[in-house]
Amino acid sequence: SAVHILLPAAETPARETPVRREAGSSGGTILLVDDDEVLTGVIREILESAGYQVLTAFNGREALEIYAAWRGDISLVMLDMIMPGMGGAETYRELRGMDTKVPVLIVSGYSLPDEIRDLLAQGCKGFLQKPFLIPELFNAIRQAIRQDDGKRG
């Protein structure tokens, strides 16, 4: 048996602006980069309910703008690989140009073994295959943030 949860689509999706705010949650700040607005909304709610502050970007360019504004406060970037315009690999390279120690967790529904292996070798903190279970999400986040403890300055 399979259970399908159908969520209503919003007429105008709420977009996170790159305006800087004070980090308020004890869980840290996560920049979630994915072009799937419904999935992004669901993941955002899950993470916020666990105490994380979540910033969202729906493409690579938005991610770069938000990261530039929030750089010192972002604990982790969760980055989708397949997005229109600037994909995950290019976005990662640009983020690395801004901050060589940027903490990134690759989250993708596509298996791109060579590209993912290359990004992990370049310093990405992990890979989470979509679809995933909520405990897998939190485990991947904890591991990625733990790997980054003490390495940023």
Backbone as JSON Lines, residues from 0, in Angstrom:
{"i":0,"aa":"S","n":[0.83,-1.19,0.0],"ca":[0.0,0.0,0.0],"c":[0.87,1.24,0.0]}
{"i":1,"aa":"A","n":[0.35,2.28,-0.61],"ca":[1.04,3.56,-0.63],"c":[0.07,4.65,-0.24]}
{"i":2,"aa":"V","n":[0.56,5.61,0.5],"ca":[-0.24,6.75,0.9],"c":[0.27,7.96,0.13]}
{"i":3,"aa":"H","n":[-0.61,8.65,-0.56],"ca":[-0.25,9.86,-1.29],"c":[-0.89,11.05,-0.59]}
{"i":4,"aa":"I","n":[-0.09,12.04,-0.28],"ca":[-0.6,13.25,0.34],"c":[-0.6,14.33,-0.74]}
{"i":5,"aa":"L","n":[-1.77,14.85,-1.03],"ca":[-1.89,15.9,-2.03],"c":[-2.07,17.23,-1.32]}
{"i":6,"aa":"L","n":[-1.19,18.17,-1.62],"ca":[-1.22,19.47,-0.98],"c":[-1.79,20.48,-1.97]}
{"i":7,"aa":"P","n":[-2.61,21.41,-1.49],"ca":[-3.11,22.43,-2.42],"c":[-1.99,23.37,-2.83]}
{"i":8,"aa":"A","n":[-2.03,23.78,-4.07],"ca":[-1.04,24.73,-4.58],"c":[-1.49,26.14,-4.27]}
{"i":9,"aa":"A","n":[-0.59,26.97,-3.84],"ca":[-0.91,28.36,-3.57],"c":[-0.93,29.13,-4.88]}
{"i":10,"aa":"E","n":[-1.81,30.12,-4.97],"ca":[-1.89,30.91,-6.19],"c":[-0.62,31.73,-6.39]}
{"i":11,"aa":"T","n":[-0.14,32.34,-5.33],"ca":[1.11,33.1,-5.41],"c":[2.01,32.62,-4.28]}
{"i":12,"aa":"P","n":[3.07,31.91,-4.62],"ca":[3.94,31.37,-3.57],"c":[4.67,32.48,-2.82]}
{"i":13,"aa":"A","n":[4.81,32.25,-1.52],"ca":[5.58,33.2,-0.71],"c":[7.04,33.01,-1.02]}
{"i":14,"aa":"R","n":[7.73,34.08,-1.27],"ca":[9.16,34.02,-1.59],"c":[9.95,34.69,-0.48]}
{"i":15,"aa":"E","n":[11.04,34.09,-0.15],"ca":[11.94,34.65,0.85],"c":[12.78,35.73,0.17]}
{"i":16,"aa":"T","n":[12.87,36.87,0.79],"ca":[13.67,37.93,0.21],"c":[15.06,37.89,0.82]}
{"i":17,"aa":"P","n":[16.07,38.41,0.11],"ca":[17.41,38.39,0.67],"c":[17.66,39.47,1.7]}
{"i":18,"aa":"V","n":[16.61,40.05,2.27],"ca":[16.76,41.08,3.29],"c":[17.28,40.42,4.56]}
{"i":19,"aa":"R","n":[18.29,41.0,5.14],"ca":[18.92,40.43,6.33],"c":[18.04,40.64,7.56]}
{"i":20,"aa":"R","n":[17.85,39.56,8.33],"ca":[17.12,39.64,9.58],"c":[17.99,39.03,10.66]}
{"i":21,"aa":"E","n":[17.6,39.24,11.89],"ca":[18.35,38.64,12.99],"c":[18.05,37.15,13.06]}
{"i":22,"aa":"A","n":[19.08,36.35,13.19],"ca":[18.88,34.9,13.34],"c":[18.25,34.66,14.7]}
{"i":23,"aa":"G","n":[17.11,33.97,14.72],"ca":[16.41,33.84,15.97],"c":[16.24,32.44,16.48]}
{"i":24,"aa":"S","n":[16.52,31.43,15.7],"ca":[16.26,30.08,16.2],"c":[17.53,29.45,16.73]}
{"i":25,"aa":"S","n":[17.35,28.55,17.65],"ca":[18.5,27.89,18.25],"c":[19.04,26.78,17.36]}
{"i":26,"aa":"G","n":[18.25,26.33,16.38],"ca":[18.68,25.23,15.53],"c":[19.66,25.65,14.45]}
{"i":27,"aa":"G","n":[19.79,26.94,14.22],"ca":[20.66,27.42,13.16],"c":[19.85,27.86,11.96]}
{"i":28,"aa":"T","n":[20.53,28.38,10.98],"ca":[19.88,28.88,9.78],"c":[20.26,28.02,8.59]}
{"i":29,"aa":"I","n":[19.26,27.57,7.85],"ca":[19.47,26.73,6.68],"c":[18.97,27.48,5.45]}
{"i":30,"aa":"L","n":[19.79,27.51,4.42],"ca":[19.39,28.04,3.13],"c":[18.97,26.86,2.26]}
{"i":31,"aa":"L","n":[17.71,26.79,1.93],"ca":[17.12,25.7,1.15],"c":[16.98,26.17,-0.29]}
{"i":32,"aa":"V","n":[17.68,25.51,-1.22],"ca":[17.69,25.92,-2.63],"c":[17.1,24.8,-3.47]}
{"i":33,"aa":"D","n":[15.89,25.03,-3.99],"ca":[15.2,24.02,-4.8],"c":[14.13,24.72,-5.63]}
{"i":34,"aa":"D","n":[13.99,24.35,-6.88],"ca":[13.0,24.99,-7.75],"c":[11.59,24.44,-7.56]}
{"i":35,"aa":"D","n":[11.43,23.37,-6.81],"ca":[10.11,22.79,-6.54],"c":[9.5,23.54,-5.35]}
{"i":36,"aa":"E","n":[8.6,24.47,-5.64],"ca":[8.07,25.35,-4.59],"c":[7.22,24.61,-3.56]}
{"i":37,"aa":"V","n":[6.47,23.6,-3.99],"ca":[5.65,22.85,-3.03],"c":[6.54,22.06,-2.08]}
{"i":38,"aa":"L","n":[7.52,21.36,-2.63],"ca":[8.45,20.59,-1.8],"c":[9.22,21.51,-0.86]}
{"i":39,"aa":"T","n":[9.66,22.64,-1.38],"ca":[10.39,23.61,-0.56],"c":[9.54,24.08,0.61]}
{"i":40,"aa":"G","n":[8.26,24.34,0.35],"ca":[7.36,24.76,1.43],"c":[7.19,23.71,2.5]}
{"i":41,"aa":"V","n":[7.07,22.45,2.08],"ca":[6.9,21.35,3.04],"c":[8.17,21.18,3.87]}
{"i":42,"aa":"I","n":[9.32,21.15,3.21],"ca":[10.59,20.99,3.94],"c":[10.81,22.16,4.88]}
{"i":43,"aa":"R","n":[10.49,23.35,4.43],"ca":[10.63,24.54,5.27],"c":[9.81,24.39,6.55]}
{"i":44,"aa":"E","n":[8.55,23.99,6.42],"ca":[7.69,23.82,7.61],"c":[8.25,22.77,8.55]}
{"i":45,"aa":"I","n":[8.75,21.67,8.0],"ca":[9.33,20.61,8.84],"c":[10.54,21.15,9.6]}
{"i":46,"aa":"L","n":[11.42,21.84,8.91],"ca":[12.64,22.36,9.55],"c":[12.32,23.45,10.57]}
{"i":47,"aa":"E","n":[11.38,24.34,10.24],"ca":[11.01,25.39,11.18],"c":[10.38,24.8,12.44]}
{"i":48,"aa":"S","n":[9.59,23.74,12.28],"ca":[8.98,23.12,13.46],"c":[10.03,22.47,14.36]}
{"i":49,"aa":"A","n":[11.2,22.19,13.8],"ca":[12.3,21.61,14.58],"c":[13.25,22.69,15.12]}
{"i":50,"aa":"G","n":[12.92,23.97,14.9],"ca":[13.72,25.04,15.48],"c":[14.73,25.69,14.56]}
{"i":51,"aa":"Y","n":[14.75,25.3,13.3],"ca":[15.67,25.93,12.36],"c":[15.02,27.18,11.77]}
{"i":52,"aa":"Q","n":[15.84,28.17,11.45],"ca":[15.37,29.29,10.65],"c":[15.69,28.89,9.22]}
{"i":53,"aa":"V","n":[14.73,29.06,8.31],"ca":[14.91,28.6,6.94],"c":[14.76,29.76,5.96]}
{"i":54,"aa":"L","n":[15.76,29.92,5.13],"ca":[15.72,30.87,4.01],"c":[15.53,30.03,2.76]}
{"i":55,"aa":"T","n":[14.76,30.51,1.8],"ca":[14.53,29.73,0.6],"c":[14.95,30.5,-0.64]}
{"i":56,"aa":"A","n":[15.49,29.75,-1.6],"ca":[15.83,30.27,-2.91],"c":[15.32,29.25,-3.92]}
{"i":57,"aa":"F","n":[14.75,29.73,-5.01],"ca":[14.17,28.84,-6.0],"c":[15.06,28.68,-7.23]}
{"i":58,"aa":"N","n":[16.25,29.29,-7.2],"ca":[17.23,29.1,-8.26],"c":[18.6,29.49,-7.74]}
{"i":59,"aa":"G","n":[19.62,29.21,-8.54],"ca":[20.99,29.48,-8.11],"c":[21.29,30.95,-7.87]}
{"i":60,"aa":"R","n":[20.78,31.81,-8.72],"ca":[21.04,33.26,-8.56],"c":[20.47,33.77,-7.24]}
{"i":61,"aa":"E","n":[19.23,33.38,-6.92],"ca":[18.64,33.78,-5.63],"c":[19.49,33.25,-4.48]}
{"i":62,"aa":"A","n":[19.97,32.03,-4.61],"ca":[20.78,31.43,-3.55],"c":[22.04,32.26,-3.3]}
{"i":63,"aa":"L","n":[22.67,32.71,-4.37],"ca":[23.9,33.51,-4.23],"c":[23.61,34.84,-3.55]}
{"i":64,"aa":"E","n":[22.49,35.48,-3.9],"ca":[22.12,36.75,-3.28],"c":[21.85,36.57,-1.79]}
{"i":65,"aa":"I","n":[21.1,35.55,-1.46],"ca":[20.76,35.31,-0.06],"c":[22.01,34.93,0.74]}
{"i":66,"aa":"Y","n":[22.86,34.08,0.16],"ca":[24.08,33.69,0.86],"c":[24.97,34.9,1.11]}
{"i":67,"aa":"A","n":[25.06,35.8,0.13],"ca":[25.87,37.01,0.31],"c":[25.35,37.86,1.47]}
{"i":68,"aa":"A","n":[24.03,37.94,1.61],"ca":[23.43,38.76,2.67],"c":[23.53,38.1,4.04]}
{"i":69,"aa":"W","n":[23.5,36.78,4.09],"ca":[23.42,36.04,5.35],"c":[24.68,35.23,5.67]}
{"i":70,"aa":"R","n":[25.7,35.34,4.88],"ca":[26.87,34.45,4.91],"c":[27.28,33.98,6.3]}
{"i":71,"aa":"G","n":[27.5,34.86,7.21],"ca":[28.0,34.47,8.53],"c":[27.0,33.73,9.4]}
{"i":72,"aa":"D","n":[25.72,33.78,9.04],"ca":[24.69,33.16,9.87],"c":[24.18,31.83,9.34]}
{"i":73,"aa":"I","n":[24.54,31.45,8.14],"ca":[24.01,30.23,7.54],"c":[24.8,29.02,8.01]}
{"i":74,"aa":"S","n":[24.1,28.1,8.66],"ca":[24.72,26.88,9.17],"c":[24.89,25.84,8.08]}
{"i":75,"aa":"L","n":[23.99,25.86,7.08],"ca":[23.99,24.82,6.05],"c":[23.21,25.31,4.84]}
{"i":76,"aa":"V","n":[23.71,24.96,3.64],"ca":[22.98,25.17,2.4],"c":[22.53,23.8,1.91]}
{"i":77,"aa":"M","n":[21.22,23.64,1.73],"ca":[20.68,22.4,1.15],"c":[20.41,22.71,-0.31]}
{"i":78,"aa":"L","n":[21.13,22.04,-1.22],"ca":[21.18,22.42,-2.62],"c":[20.69,21.32,-3.54]}
{"i":79,"aa":"D","n":[19.63,21.63,-4.3],"ca":[19.14,20.71,-5.32],"c":[20.11,20.74,-6.49]}
{"i":80,"aa":"M","n":[20.23,19.64,-7.21],"ca":[21.17,19.57,-8.33],"c":[20.57,20.04,-9.64]}
{"i":81,"aa":"I","n":[19.31,19.71,-9.9],"ca":[18.7,20.02,-11.19],"c":[17.73,21.19,-11.02]}
{"i":82,"aa":"M","n":[18.14,22.35,-11.55],"ca":[17.3,23.55,-11.5],"c":[17.47,24.27,-12.83]}
{"i":83,"aa":"P","n":[16.44,24.98,-13.28],"ca":[16.59,25.74,-14.52],"c":[17.57,26.9,-14.33]}
{"i":84,"aa":"G","n":[18.23,27.28,-15.4],"ca":[19.19,28.37,-15.31],"c":[20.5,27.87,-14.75]}
{"i":85,"aa":"M","n":[20.74,28.15,-13.49],"ca":[21.98,27.75,-12.82],"c":[21.7,26.49,-12.0]}
{"i":86,"aa":"G","n":[22.27,25.38,-12.4],"ca":[22.08,24.13,-11.68],"c":[22.88,24.08,-10.39]}
{"i":87,"aa":"G","n":[22.74,22.98,-9.68],"ca":[23.39,22.83,-8.39],"c":[24.91,22.87,-8.43]}
{"i":88,"aa":"A","n":[25.51,22.21,-9.42],"ca":[26.97,22.17,-9.49],"c":[27.53,23.57,-9.71]}
{"i":89,"aa":"E","n":[26.93,24.33,-10.63],"ca":[27.4,25.69,-10.89],"c":[27.16,26.59,-9.68]}
{"i":90,"aa":"T","n":[26.0,26.43,-9.04],"ca":[25.7,27.22,-7.84],"c":[26.73,26.93,-6.76]}
{"i":91,"aa":"Y","n":[27.09,25.65,-6.6],"ca":[28.09,25.28,-5.59],"c":[29.43,25.95,-5.89]}
{"i":92,"aa":"R","n":[29.85,25.92,-7.16],"ca":[31.13,26.55,-7.51],"c":[31.11,28.05,-7.21]}
{"i":93,"aa":"E","n":[29.99,28.71,-7.49],"ca":[29.87,30.15,-7.2],"c":[29.89,30.41,-5.69]}
{"i":94,"aa":"L","n":[29.18,29.57,-4.93],"ca":[29.18,29.7,-3.48],"c":[30.6,29.52,-2.93]}
{"i":95,"aa":"R","n":[31.32,28.53,-3.46],"ca":[32.71,28.29,-3.03],"c":[33.59,29.48,-3.35]}
{"i":96,"aa":"G","n":[33.29,30.19,-4.44],"ca":[34.04,31.41,-4.76],"c":[33.81,32.51,-3.73]}
{"i":97,"aa":"M","n":[32.63,32.5,-3.12],"ca":[32.3,33.49,-2.08],"c":[32.87,33.08,-0.72]}
{"i":98,"aa":"D","n":[32.86,31.76,-0.47],"ca":[33.26,31.23,0.84],"c":[33.77,29.81,0.61]}
{"i":99,"aa":"T","n":[35.07,29.61,0.71],"ca":[35.65,28.3,0.42],"c":[35.18,27.2,1.38]}
{"i":100,"aa":"K","n":[34.64,27.6,2.52],"ca":[34.2,26.62,3.5],"c":[32.67,26.55,3.61]}
{"i":101,"aa":"V","n":[31.98,26.96,2.55],"ca":[30.52,26.95,2.58],"c":[30.01,25.53,2.86]}
{"i":102,"aa":"P","n":[29.16,25.36,3.88],"ca":[28.65,24.03,4.21],"c":[27.44,23.68,3.33]}
{"i":103,"aa":"V","n":[27.6,22.68,2.45],"ca":[26.54,22.33,1.5],"c":[26.19,20.86,1.61]}
{"i":104,"aa":"L","n":[24.88,20.6,1.66],"ca":[24.31,19.25,1.6],"c":[23.57,19.16,0.27]}
{"i":105,"aa":"I","n":[23.98,18.24,-0.59],"ca":[23.32,18.05,-1.88],"c":[22.04,17.25,-1.64]}
{"i":106,"aa":"V","n":[20.93,17.75,-2.19],"ca":[19.64,17.07,-2.07],"c":[19.08,16.97,-3.48]}
{"i":107,"aa":"S","n":[18.93,15.74,-3.98],"ca":[18.49,15.6,-5.37],"c":[17.67,14.34,-5.57]}
{"i":108,"aa":"G","n":[16.74,14.44,-6.5],"ca":[15.94,13.29,-6.89],"c":[16.58,12.53,-8.03]}
{"i":109,"aa":"Y","n":[17.62,13.1,-8.6],"ca":[18.31,12.47,-9.72],"c":[19.62,11.9,-9.25]}
{"i":110,"aa":"S","n":[19.95,10.75,-9.76],"ca":[21.22,10.14,-9.42],"c":[22.24,10.53,-10.48]}
{"i":111,"aa":"L","n":[23.15,11.39,-10.11],"ca":[24.22,11.86,-10.99],"c":[25.54,11.46,-10.33]}
{"i":112,"aa":"P","n":[25.86,10.18,-10.33],"ca":[26.96,9.7,-9.49],"c":[28.29,10.41,-9.71]}
{"i":113,"aa":"D","n":[28.68,10.65,-10.96],"ca":[29.97,11.29,-11.19],"c":[29.98,12.73,-10.69]}
{"i":114,"aa":"E","n":[28.93,13.47,-11.01],"ca":[28.86,14.87,-10.6],"c":[28.79,14.98,-9.07]}
{"i":115,"aa":"I","n":[27.99,14.15,-8.45],"ca":[27.86,14.18,-6.99],"c":[29.18,13.77,-6.33]}
{"i":116,"aa":"R","n":[29.81,12.74,-6.86],"ca":[31.11,12.31,-6.32],"c":[32.13,13.44,-6.42]}
{"i":117,"aa":"D","n":[32.13,14.16,-7.55],"ca":[33.05,15.3,-7.71],"c":[32.76,16.39,-6.68]}
{"i":118,"aa":"L","n":[31.48,16.71,-6.46],"ca":[31.13,17.76,-5.5],"c":[31.49,17.34,-4.07]}
{"i":119,"aa":"L","n":[31.29,16.08,-3.76],"ca":[31.68,15.6,-2.42],"c":[33.19,15.7,-2.25]}
{"i":120,"aa":"A","n":[33.95,15.41,-3.3],"ca":[35.4,15.51,-3.25],"c":[35.84,16.97,-3.1]}
{"i":121,"aa":"Q","n":[35.02,17.9,-3.61],"ca":[35.35,19.32,-3.52],"c":[34.95,19.94,-2.18]}
{"i":122,"aa":"G","n":[34.26,19.18,-1.35],"ca":[33.96,19.69,-0.02],"c":[32.51,19.7,0.39]}
{"i":123,"aa":"C","n":[31.58,19.23,-0.46],"ca":[30.18,19.12,-0.02],"c":[30.11,18.18,1.17]}
{"i":124,"aa":"K","n":[29.19,18.45,2.09],"ca":[29.14,17.72,3.36],"c":[28.33,16.43,3.3]}
{"i":125,"aa":"G","n":[27.61,16.2,2.2],"ca":[26.84,14.97,2.11],"c":[25.85,15.02,0.97]}
{"i":126,"aa":"F","n":[25.17,13.89,0.77],"ca":[24.18,13.75,-0.29],"c":[22.94,13.08,0.28]}
{"i":127,"aa":"L","n":[21.77,13.66,0.01],"ca":[20.5,13.11,0.44],"c":[19.65,12.89,-0.81]}
{"i":128,"aa":"Q","n":[19.31,11.62,-1.06],"ca":[18.53,11.25,-2.25],"c":[17.05,11.47,-1.99]}
{"i":129,"aa":"K","n":[16.37,12.2,-2.91],"ca":[14.91,12.34,-2.86],"c":[14.3,11.1,-3.49]}
{"i":130,"aa":"P","n":[13.17,10.63,-3.07],"ca":[12.47,11.07,-1.86],"c":[13.16,10.52,-0.61]}
{"i":131,"aa":"F","n":[12.97,11.21,0.49],"ca":[13.6,10.79,1.73],"c":[12.57,10.84,2.86]}
{"i":132,"aa":"L","n":[12.88,10.14,3.92],"ca":[12.05,10.15,5.12],"c":[12.53,11.28,6.02]}
{"i":133,"aa":"I","n":[11.64,11.79,6.84],"ca":[11.99,12.91,7.73],"c":[13.18,12.57,8.62]}
{"i":134,"aa":"P","n":[13.25,11.37,9.23],"ca":[14.44,11.08,10.04],"c":[15.74,11.1,9.21]}
{"i":135,"aa":"E","n":[15.67,10.69,7.94],"ca":[16.85,10.76,7.08],"c":[17.27,12.2,6.84]}
{"i":136,"aa":"L","n":[16.29,13.08,6.67],"ca":[16.56,14.51,6.49],"c":[17.32,15.06,7.69]}
{"i":137,"aa":"F","n":[16.8,14.82,8.89],"ca":[17.44,15.36,10.09],"c":[18.81,14.73,10.33]}
{"i":138,"aa":"N","n":[18.94,13.46,10.04],"ca":[20.24,12.79,10.19],"c":[21.28,13.41,9.25]}
{"i":139,"aa":"A","n":[20.9,13.64,8.0],"ca":[21.83,14.24,7.03],"c":[22.21,15.66,7.45]}
{"i":140,"aa":"I","n":[21.25,16.42,7.95],"ca":[21.54,17.79,8.41],"c":[22.49,17.76,9.6]}
{"i":141,"aa":"R","n":[22.2,16.91,10.58],"ca":[23.07,16.82,11.77],"c":[24.49,16.43,11.37]}
{"i":142,"aa":"Q","n":[24.62,15.45,10.49],"ca":[25.96,15.02,10.07],"c":[26.7,16.13,9.33]}
{"i":143,"aa":"A","n":[26.01,16.83,8.45],"ca":[26.65,17.91,7.68],"c":[27.08,19.04,8.59]}
{"i":144,"aa":"I","n":[26.23,19.43,9.53],"ca":[26.58,20.52,10.44],"c":[27.69,20.07,11.39]}
{"i":145,"aa":"R","n":[27.65,18.83,11.85],"ca":[28.69,18.31,12.74],"c":[30.04,18.31,12.04]}
{"i":146,"aa":"Q","n":[30.08,17.93,10.75],"ca":[31.33,17.94,9.99],"c":[31.89,19.35,9.89]}
{"i":147,"aa":"D","n":[31.01,20.33,9.92],"ca":[31.44,21.71,9.73],"c":[31.82,22.41,11.03]}
{"i":148,"aa":"D","n":[31.48,21.85,12.19],"ca":[31.79,22.5,13.47],"c":[33.26,22.81,13.59]}
{"i":149,"aa":"G","n":[33.56,24.05,13.88],"ca":[34.93,24.47,14.11],"c":[35.75,24.71,12.86]}
{"i":150,"aa":"K","n":[35.19,24.48,11.68],"ca":[35.96,24.65,10.46],"c":[35.72,25.97,9.78]}
{"i":151,"aa":"R","n":[34.78,26.75,10.27],"ca":[34.48,28.02,9.62],"c":[34.92,29.14,10.54]}
{"i":152,"aa":"G","n":[35.24,30.25,9.95],"ca":[35.7,31.33,10.8],"c":[35.31,32.62,10.38]}
